[in-house]
Amino acid sequence: MARAVTEALWSLAANGDAECFIARRIFPSLPSYADHFTCAVPMTRIRDIAHRGDIPKHMKDEIKHTLQNKLHRCADPGDLVTLDKLMERVHREGSYSPAFVRELEIFHVELREFFNA
């Protein structure tokens, strides 16, 4: 959608000075469609984490229901709070494989970057 609006604004801006002025005022308000803002890495990684074979079913289900499905439907910064709580519990319990914990920590960094947090 942002790309289509941007293209329409460029066409409008070519019509004259007033139109160009209006277009320049609108451009900063448009969401970016640059690759680093439309990155799907965190969403793909959480799916892979949720389907790992080295975690118990209750953890898989929790990840799927509280993070994976939510992120795919309507990701928001509140998901960082959910992940923080999950990470805290995983570290506190200490019973999960190092590979799983490492992947979860990588996902945590990626999600923070995704939300620019």
Secondary structure, DSSP 8 states (H G I E B T S, - for coil): -HHHHHHHHHHHHTT-HHHHHHHHHHGGGS----GGGS--HHHHHHHHHHT-SSS-HHHHHHHIIIIIHHHHHH--THHHHHHHHHHHHHHHH--S-HHHHHHHHHHHHHHHHHTT-
